[in-house]
């Protein structure tokens, strides 16, 4: 959807350019609006298998101590079992295994295995009891720490880190949580990096099944863990301005072609930083919020005259509104052709809703606005007064 036309030389509004069949030249700017893109793609079988393989690797990384001690327990059990069987104590392999496991775990077993054994077996049994008490105790402690401590959460988050075309949000600030909510609602894959494990938004992010890496985001290894090489963009939105710049610079250093969006409160410095460091965007909340406050102040009158505000923003250093206005008999646009009022008032018509249909494109420009039509348009704030003038002034 065409929003605005900014020629490199001179001044011409969009509707006039379209009607005059103006050709786009090098340096001209055309502002286009699109609907937010929702990711509808499903994971292929290959990506699912790759995800399983990656999960196994992450499990080995985070649970290596648990696995090692479990193998040690199994080896000791097998040594004891084969020892009892090989000494010809007239017991089966199953009975020996049952006794070895019961002896090691403390649950008890078939004590008949060692009722009348030679002294060597008795000494071997004593040694195995002591050794297994130590090994089994260590394994139980590591298993408890893995399940009840932070290692299981770290493994679960690491196993779910997306592999391709995901967004890396650095910092769970108030802005950060809003960003991941928007991306998640659009079905894009997101991974969060946060330094503080006690951040109040950590559980909120995990509740949306978004992996959260608890680590120092300023380290290169942390960014590499989030698969920055294959990510779609990095958003540095921590509460520390210097940290945001550091994250952005390191992200560009690791992956020069990745898109980097930086949060910085000072609007003047934000513009300079974007030009100097060649970031995709350095955004200032104060600058973004200014248009919303101004729009709220001016929008009351639009609502008062039957209009409905759709949105607002800054285009070419001008505050713009997108709103719908109901054409009434006293409306200054009533009885006018859309192409004529659009050229005069410097607004861009988006579409018109009638009782039976919705008009777009050339049909829209050739529409005569009648009562009960609803015109959707974008217009600069400094031209809003055109809507508040009498119809006679508009015709003249």
C-alpha positions, 0 to 999 in steps of 0.5 A, spaced: 500 500 500 502 506 497 503 511 503 507 517 501 512 520 495 518 524 496 521 526 490 529 528 490 527 534 487 521 539 487 515 537 491 509 533 488 504 529 492 503 521 491 496 522 488 498 528 483 505 523 481 500 517 480 495 521 475 501 525 472 504 518 471 511 520 474 517 516 473 521 514 479 528 517 479 534 515 482 534 518 489 526 518 490 523 515 496 516 511 496 513 510 503 510 503 502 505 500 508 504 492 508 501 488 513 505 484 519 508 478 516 506 472 520 510 466 519 506 460 517 512 455 515 512 448 518 519 445 520 521 440 515 523 433 517 530 434 516 530 440 521 526 436 526 531 431 525 537 436 526 533 439 532 533 432 535 541 431 534 542 438 537 538 436 543 542 430 544 549 434 543 546 439 548 544 434 553 551 431 553 554 438 554 550 440 560 549 433 563 556 430 562 557 429 570 551 425 571 552 421 565 559 419 567 557 417 574 551 413 572 556 409 567 561 408 573 555 405 577 553 401 572 560 398 571 561 397 578 554 393 578 557 389 572 564 387 575 560 385 582 555 381 578 560 377 573 565 376 579 560 372 583 558 368 577 565 367 575 567 364 582 562 358 581 557 360 587 552 356 584 548 362 583 545 364 576 547 371 573 540 374 574 541 372 582 548 375 582 545 382 578 539 382 583 544 382 589 549 387 586 544 392 585 541 391 592 547 391 595 549 398 592 543 401 592 542 399 600 535 396 598 537 389 600 537 383 595 538 375 595 543 375 601 544 367 600 549 369 595 554 370 600 552 366 606 557 361 605 562 364 601 570 364 601 573 370 605 576 373 598 568 374 596 567 377 603 572 382 602 570 383 595 563 385 597 566 389 603 570 393 598 564 394 593 559 396 598 564 402 600 566 403 593 559 403 591 557 408 597 561 413 594 560 412 587 552 412 588 552 418 593 556 422 588 551 420 582 545 421 586 548 428 588 549 430 581 542 427 578 539 431 584 543 438 582 541 437 575 534 436 576 532 440 581 538 446 580 539 450 574 542 445 569 536 442 567 533 449 565 539 451 562 539 444 558 532 445 556 533 452 554 539 450 550 536 445 546 530 449 544 535 455 541 532 456 534 537 454 528 535 458 522 532 465 521 530 467 528 531 473 532 535 474 538 533 479 543 538 481 548 535 484 555 528 482 558 527 490 559 520 492 559 521 494 552 524 487 551 518 483 553 514 487 549 518 485 543 518 478 544 511 478 545 510 481 538 514 477 535 511 470 538 504 473 536 507 473 529 510 466 530 517 468 529 522 464 533 525 468 538 531 467 543 532 471 549 539 473 552 538 475 559 544 477 565 539 477 571 536 470 573 532 473 577 529 478 572 521 478 573 520 477 565 524 470 565 518 466 567 514 470 562 518 469 556 519 461 558 511 461 559 511 462 552 516 457 550 521 462 548 528 459 550 532 464 555 539 464 556 542 466 562 549 469 561 553 475 560 550 478 553 557 482 552 561 476 551 562 473 544 561 466 546 554 468 549 552 470 542 555 464 538 551 460 543 544 463 540 546 461 533 548 468 531 551 466 524 544 464 522 539 469 525 535 474 522 536 480 527 539 482 533 535 487 538 539 490 543 534 492 548 537 492 555 537 498 560 544 500 559 546 504 553 553 502 553 551 495 553 547 496 548 552 499 543 557 493 545 552 488 543 551 491 537 558 492 535 560 485 537 554 482 533 556 486 527 563 483 528 561 476 529 556 476 523 557 483 519 551 482 514 546 481 520 541 486 522 542 490 528 537 494 532 539 498 538 535 501 543 538 508 545 534 514 549 538 520 546 534 521 540 540 526 537 545 520 539 541 515 536 541 518 529 549 519 529 550 512 532 546 509 526 550 513 521 557 512 524 556 504 526 552 503 520 546 499 524 540 498 521 536 502 526 538 506 533 531 507 536 529 512 541 523 511 545 522 518 547 522 520 539 517 514 538 513 516 543 513 524 541 508 522 535 504 518 539 503 524 544 502 529 539 497 524 535 493 523 542 492 531 542 490 532 535 486 526 535 481 528 539 478 532 534 478 527 529 474 522 533 469 528 535 467 529 528 466 522 527 473 519 525 476 513 527 484 513 528 488 507 525 495 509 527 500 515 527 507 516 525 513 520 523 514 520 515 519 525 512 519 529 519 512 530 519 507 527 523 502 523 520 495 520 521 492 514 518 484 514 520 477 513 517 472 518 516 465 518 515 462 522 509 456 526 512 452 531 508 456 537 512 463 533 511 468 538 507 469 532 502 462 530 501 460 530 493 468 531 491 472 526 487 477 523 491 483 524 486 481 532 487 481 532 494 487 528 495 491 533 491 488 539 494 489 536 501 495 532 500 493 526 503 493 519 500 487 515 500 487 508 502 480 505 500 473 507 501 468 502 504 461 503 501 454 499 503 456 494 498 463 494 496 470 496 498 474 500 492 481 500 491 486 503 486 484 507 480 476 505 482 478 509 488 481 515 485 475 516 480 470 515 486 465 521 488 464 521 495 457 520 497 453 520 504 455 514 509 461 512 505 467 511 509 474 514 507 480 511 509 486 515 508 493 518 511 494 525 512 500 530 515 498 533 521 499 540 519 493 539 513 488 536 518 485 543 518 482 542 511 477 537 515 475 542 519 474 548 514 467 549 511 465 546 505 465 552 501 472 554 503 474 547 500 470 548 493 473 555 493 
